[in-house]
């Protein structure tokens, strides 16, 4: 392919699915009779094997390094428990054959030599199906669990992450051939020093696939330079098209091809045989996602005080928050909000729209932009348009029910997409890199200094 052609984006006409098993979150229904455990292996086994039956590209585990708190205590309404990603994925490798296994791992609180070795281990035992979702953290509250809270400035998080990823790539690239020998890897940086000869050879896919989810300008540039796949927050059609345009421009500016970085936005699917049934199901799902307790607790995260005396079906509290700005203890979705200003805005909005506390919180927490609701046929037609223009390469689905939340998608939506010729009928190969259609990465040049 000429350099000119590499700079022009070429839609594949296909989409793929991944599954995002979140663990702690407010979108999964955990209290319905149909709900399973968030920690039992059976939940993970059922959903990953269902995904593989549906030819999903990847199974994606979230990560939380500290439990979200509520009014100074661990949040009782959160799902408490999130098994170590690499331990769980290693177990799932033994009960699957083709699906990719994506571990969310933090660059701030890991060591590059150790993490590269553990990811190489997962990649080898899975036959080349491992991936790393690269995330960063800088707040002291999370860091307190690692005895080094607050040591990384917010402005430096991607600089640090890029040095980490480059070092990991050099470790994976150090083997002259798949069976050896390995080159010594040296790195001296602000936060760590590496001097090692790697212990494991390359996997069948050369090295783990890299996912990244940062959406700031710095995060997008980082992904354009380093990632194979972006886990984006832009599933709506027009927004997805614009995000694709932006990432293509950034990838080309970074010296990579226009098709070098794939995009799989987070999404939720609420499906039924007819559009009317799907809308009725959506109302049921929302009623369970945000019940009376959850609605009150949501406001308490911003008010910083107990609001249990308020009626969830009544108006928003007329008292002011006791905090000026929310902290990271409340979780990323609540962090940094100017509480007093927000309370005034929300009271005015709820009054104007005649919304109760529960109705208002549902409107704020529902995945409006990320939800595909409708009949199997209608949703398949809509997704086929995404494939036609190359708006995305696929969707990373967050099921609202565990462990059966993918059953309808695999049983009904996938066949509809396959009939339209926009979804795989078989896996392309044995490795994740093959199944995503990614090129074998170029080997890192040892002479290039690491930032």
N, C-alpha and C positions, 0 to 999 in steps of 0.2 A: 504494500500500500504506500502510495506517495505521501510526502509530508503534507501536501495540500489536502489530500483526501482525509488524512488523519485529523485535520482541523475542522472537518465538516461532520456534524452529528448525523448518524444514520440509524433511524429507528429499526429495531429488530422485528417489530410486529408481534411480539410475544410478551406475556407477563408471567411471573412466577409468584408463588406465595411462600412466606415464612410465617412461623408462629412465634409470638413474643409472650413467654410465660413470665409474668411480672412478679408474682409473689405479693409483696406489700403494695396495695393500691386500693383505690375506691371504685374502680370500674368493674371488678370481678364480683359476682354475687356469691358470697360464701355461706349465706344462711338459708338458702332455699333447700328443699328436701333433696333436690338433684345434685347438690354440691358435694364435692369430695374434699379430701384433705389437701392442704397446700404443702405438706411436707412428706406424706407417704410416697414411697417409690411408685406405687400402683398408679397414682395420679399422673406422674410423669410418663410412665410406661404407656398408659392408655393413650395419652394425647400425642406423644411422639410417634407411636405406631400408626395412629389415625392419620397424622400428617404425612407420614411416609407412604401410606396407602394412597393418599391424594397427590403424590408426587411433589410435595412441598420441598423447596430447595433447602430450607434450614430451620432448625429449632434453636431458639434464641432465649437465653436466660438473663434476666435482669440481676442487678446486684445492689444491695444496700449495706453500707458499712456501719450504720448505726440506726437503731429504731427511732422512728419519728416520735416526738413527745407531744403530750397534750396537757396544757396547764402545768408543766413541770414534771409530768410523769409519763412513762411509756403509754402510747395511745392505745387504749383498750379496744377501740373499734377497728384498728388496723389488723391485718393478718399478721400474726407474730410467727415468724419462722421463714427462713429462706436458706435452703441448703447451699453449701459451697458449690459454685458453678462447675468447676473442673471435676470435682468428685462426682457430682451428679451426671455430668456429660460422659465421663468415663464409664459409668455404669450403663448409661443409655447406648453407648457405642456397641455394647455387647448384645443388645436386643434390637438393633437396627442395622441396615446394610448400606443405604445410599444417602440418607438425609444428612445435611451439614449440622455441625454442633458448635454453636456460638456462645462463647463465655464473655460476659461483661467483666472487664478487669481494669482496675484503676492504676494510672501511671504514677499518681502521687504517693501511694502507700504500698507499692511493690518495688522490688529490685529488678532491673532489666535482665540480669543474667539468670536469676532464679525463675522469673516469669517466662522468659524465652524457653528455658529448659522444660518447664511444666507444660507449656503450650506445644512444644515439640513432642512431648510424651503423648499428649492427647491426639496430636496429628498422626503419630505413628501407629498407636493402638487402634485408631479408628480407620486406618487405611487412607489417610489424606482427606479427612472430612472436618478438620478443626478450623475455627475462626475466632478472632479476638475482636470484641467490641471495645474500642479504646475510649476510656472516659477519664476526665480530670476532676479533681476536687481540691479546694484550697482553704475551706473554712476550718477554724480552730476547733469547733464543736465536734465535727467528724474526726479530725485529727487527734483529738484527745484519746480515742481508742487505740492510737498507735504511738502514744507518748511523743508526738511531734506536731501537735496541733498548731496551725497558723504559721508554719515555717516557710510556706510558699506564698508569695504575693499573688493576688488575683491576676495581675497583669502578666505574670510570668508563667501561668499554667500551661499555655500551649507551647511556649518556648521549651519548658521542661519536658512536656509530653513528646515534642518532636525529637529532642535528644534521646529520650527513652526509646521511641519507636525506631529511630535510625540505628541505635545500638542493638536492639533486638534483631533488626533486619541483617545487620552485619554478622551477628552470631549465627543466624539461620543460613546466611550465604557463605559461611566460612569453609564449608566442605567443598573440596575441589571436585569430587564426584559424589553421587548418592551414597557410596560406601566409604568415602574418606580418601585421604586424610584431611584433617581440619586445620585451618589457619588460626593462629593466635589473634585474639581480638583485644585491642587496647582502647580505653576511653577515659579521659580525665575531664570532669565537668564540675559545675558549681555544686551539685547535690550528691554525686556519687562518682566512684572510680571503678572501672572494670578492667581486669587483666585476667583473661581465661582462655583456655582451649576448650571449645564446646565438646560435649560428651555424646551427642546423638547425631546420626546422619540425617539427611533430608528425607522428607516424607514423599509419598507418591504424588503430591500436588506441589512439591518444592518447598513451600512454607505456608503457614496458616494464612487464610484470607483475613483481611483487615476491614472491619466495619467501624464507622464513626458517626456520632449523632449531634455534634455541635452545630448550632444554627447562627451564631454570631458571625460577623465578618471574619474574625480570626478563626473561628471554627470551620467555616466554609473553606477558607484558604488552606487550613491544615488538612482537611479532607481532600481537597483538590491535589495536594502534593503527596499525600500518604495513603489514602484509603482506597480500597477496592469497591466498597459499597457504602452508601450513606443511608442511615436509618433516619429518614427525614420527618418533619412535622408538617408536610405540605401535601395532603391527600386530595384536596379539592381540585377539580380539573384545571381551571385557569391558573390557580396558584401553583399547581404542579408543573404546568408548562413553563411558567416564569422561573420557577426554581431550577428546572432543567436547563433553561437558557443561561442562568447565572453560573451554574456549576460547570457547564461546558466551557464558558468563557474563562473561568478560573483555572480549569484543567489545562486548557490550551496555553494559557499564560504561564503555567507551571512547567511547560515543556512536555506535557502528556497528550495523548490522543483525546479527541472529543468524546469518544465512547469508552474512555478508560475507567470512569467511575460510574457505577450503577447506582440507582436510586430506588429505595423501597420504603415508602412512608408508612408510619403507624396507622392502623385502621381498625375499625370495629364493623362487623357485619351482623345485621339483624334481618333474617330471611324467612320467607314462608312461601306457600304455593301461590298466593295472590298478594297484590299490593295492600289490600285492606287487612288481611291477616297479619302481614308484616308490621303495619302501623299499630295494630292492636298488641302485637307482641312487644313492640318498642315501648309502648306505654307501660306494660307489665315489667319489662326489664328496668326501666327508669324508676319505677316505684320501689323496686327491691334494691337498686343501687343506692338510692337516697331515701332512706326511711326517716322517721321522726328523729331518732337519736343522731343519725349521721348529719341531718340538716342543722340541728342545734350545735353539734360539735364543730361543724364547718365554720359557723359564725364565731364560735368561741376561740378558734385559732387566730382570728383577726382581732376580736375584742379583747383577748387576753384575760378573760374573766368568765366565771360560770354564768350560763344563761338558761339553766334547766327550768327556771320558773316561767319561761316564755313558751307560749303555745306554738308548736311548729306550724299549725294551720292559721296562725295569726300574723299580724304585721311584724316587720323587723324591729329589734329592740330600740327603744327611744333613748337609752343611756349610751354614753360615749365609751369607746375603748379605753382601757387603762394603759395601753402601750402606744407609743408614737409610731414605731416601725417594727414589723415582725422579724423574728430572727430565724436562723437556719435550723433551730431545733424543731420547728414546725414542718420541715420538709421543703423540698425545692419548689413545690407548687404554692407555698405560702410565704416564702422567704422574700424579704425586702419590701413588702407592701407598706405604704404609708397608711397606717390603720385609721387614724382619725379622718383624714381626707377621704379614704375609701368608704368609711361608714356613712358619711354625709351623701356621697354619690349614690351609694346603694339604696339608702332609705328613699331618696328622691326617685330613683329608677323603679323601685318596688311599688311605691305609691302611685306613680304615673301609670304603671302597667297593671295595677291592682293584683299584685302577687303576694302570696303568703311566704313565710320563711321557707317552707319546704319547696314551694314552686320556684321561688327565687334561686335557692341553692341548686335545684335541679337544672335550672337554665344556665347556671354558671359552671357546673361540673360535667354536664352531659357532653359527650364527644361529638358535638354538632358537626364540626368540620371533618371529623375523621370517621363518621358513621355512614355506611352504605345500607340503606333500608329499602326493601322492596321484594318483589317476587324474584325467584331464581332467574327467570327469563329477562326481566327488566334490568336487574343488576348485571347480568352477563352482557347484555347489549351495551350498557354503560361502560363496563370495563374494557370491552373490545375497542371502544373509541380511544381509551388511554393507550392501548397497545398500538393502534393504528398510527398515532402521531408520536409515539415514544415519550409520552408525558412522564412515565415511570417505567422501571423494569419489573416492578412487582409491588406487592403489599405485604407488610409485616403485621399479621393479624393478632390483635389482643382479644382473646375469647372472653366473653362475659360470663361464661360458666366453665368450671373445671370439674371433671376431666372430659366432658362430652361436648364442649363448646365448638368443636370443629366438625362434628358428625354431619350436620346439615350442609356445611360448606363442601365437604368431601363427597357426600352422597348425591348432592343435587347441583350445586353451583359449578364445581369442577367439570362434570360431564357437559354442562351447557357451554362452558368456555372451550372445552376440547372440541365440541361440535363446530364451534366458530373458528377453529384453527389457531387460537391465540394462547393456548396453554399446553404444556408438555403432556404427551400421552405415555412417555417413558423417560427415565433418567438418561441423560446424554452419556454419562460415564460413571466411573467409580468414585471420583473425588468431587469435593465441593467446587473447586475451581473449574472443573470441567462442566459441572451441572449449571453453574452460573454463566458459562460461556466466557470466562476470564482468560486472558493471555497468561502464559508463564511469565512471572516477573523477571525483569532484568536484574542481573546480579549487582549488588552494591560494590562500588569501587573502594577498595581498602584505603587508597590514597586520599580519598575525599574526607576532610576533617568533619567530625561530628560537632554540631553546635554546642 
